[in-house]
Amino acid sequence: MASVADPHIARMAMSRGNTEAVYEAAAAARAQTERDRTAEKLRRHGVTVVDATPDNLAPALADAYLALKSAGRL
């Protein structure tokens, strides 16, 4: 499974400074936790999960494909 991580969420999770930023950080942290939890559940069921930012998705997918192919899982 391929999933594109939103870089904006990562930036939001680190924001502080005012009340709105703190709420955004909390929402971003919760979204990331749910995303991580879902990916882990899929992995426990044998699914290969590739989760990367838009700039890194293509090479991450290629690496995952080559790893699966060399392991005879394709």
C-alpha positions in Angstrom: 0.0 0.0 0.0 1.3 3.4 -0.9 0.4 6.5 1.2 1.5 10.1 0.6 2.4 11.9 3.8 1.3 15.5 3.9 4.3 17.7 4.9 1.9 20.4 6.1 0.7 18.0 8.9 4.3 17.5 10.1 4.8 21.3 10.2 1.5 21.8 12.0 2.6 19.2 14.6 5.6 21.3 15.5 3.8 24.7 15.6 3.4 26.6 18.8 3.2 30.2 19.7 -0.5 30.9 20.1 -3.6 29.1 21.1 -4.6 28.3 17.5 -1.2 26.8 16.7 -1.4 24.6 19.8 -4.8 23.3 18.7 -3.4 22.7 15.2 -0.4 20.9 16.6 -2.7 18.6 18.7 -4.9 17.9 15.7 -1.8 17.1 13.5 -0.4 14.8 16.2 -3.6 12.9 16.5 -3.9 12.5 12.7 -0.3 11.3 12.5 -0.9 8.8 15.4 -4.0 7.4 13.6 -2.0 7.1 10.4 0.8 5.3 12.1 -1.6 3.0 13.9 -3.4 2.1 10.6 -0.1 1.4 8.9 1.0 -0.8 11.8 -2.2 -2.8 11.6 -1.7 -3.4 7.9 1.9 -4.5 8.4 0.7 -7.0 11.0 -1.5 -8.5 8.3 1.5 -8.8 5.9 0.9 -5.7 3.9 3.9 -3.8 2.7 3.3 -0.1 3.5 5.2 2.7 1.8 4.5 6.0 3.5 6.5 8.9 2.2 6.2 12.6 1.4 5.4 13.6 -2.2 9.0 14.2 -3.0 10.2 10.9 -1.7 7.3 8.6 -2.7 8.5 7.5 -6.1 12.0 6.4 -4.9 10.4 4.8 -1.8 8.0 2.8 -4.0 10.9 1.7 -6.3 12.9 0.6 -3.3 9.9 -1.4 -1.9 9.3 -3.0 -5.3 12.9 -4.1 -5.7 13.0 -5.4 -2.1 9.8 -7.4 -2.7 11.0 -8.7 -6.0 14.4 -9.8 -4.6 12.6 -11.5 -1.7 10.4 -13.4 -4.2 7.3 -11.9 -2.9 6.0 -10.7 -6.3 
